[in-house]
Amino acid sequence: MILETAAKFAPIATALIALVASCIALSAIRAQRDIARRRAAIDFFLKTEMDDTVVKLYKRFKQLSPTIKELLAKPDLTNTQEYHDIRAFLNICELIAVGINEGAFSERVSLAYWGDVLPMSYRDAEPLIKQIRSTPGEGTALTYADLEKLCKKWTTKEVPTGITRIECPPMA
């Protein structure tokens, strides 16, 4: 009698076990995906910090950003080294924003590390970005669109504490 009752519930028990197993598998896949995104973000940011060219572009951008309005008045703006240096740094920022917006990079890790740099860079370069978008051959309405979208989203968030960006003194 007990075996007959158990036999009636066997298909239900099998289905429940399969459901639990699939939930565990799905959870493991999501955890691995999240770990991969965090690793990708950290790996990319570590490489940018180790790359002298990127570090120099960041420093050059910080140096040039207060002068963007004056640069916009130049008739030959697109032929200047300043313009190309700013664009090169903004392109890196856009690449990071695309990675975050498309889910290749962990947004949490990226916000903790670049949460101050990306919005500041976008804000400082916004007049230039608008000009680039309106200049045929230089850009379109979608130029730096991912950077803009991300920065608008991040300006409403509080940047996590715990990471302090400091300027290291130049090596002697």
Secondary structure, DSSP 8 states (H G I E B T S, - for coil): -HHHHHHHHHHHHHHHHHHHHHHHHHHHHHHHHHHHHHHHHHHHHHHHHH-HHHHHHHHHHHHHGGGHHHHHT-TTGGGSHHHHHHHHHHHHHHHHHHHHHTTSS-HHHHHHHHTTHHHHHHHHHHHHHHHHHHSTTT--TTTTHHHHHHHHHHTTS---SS----------
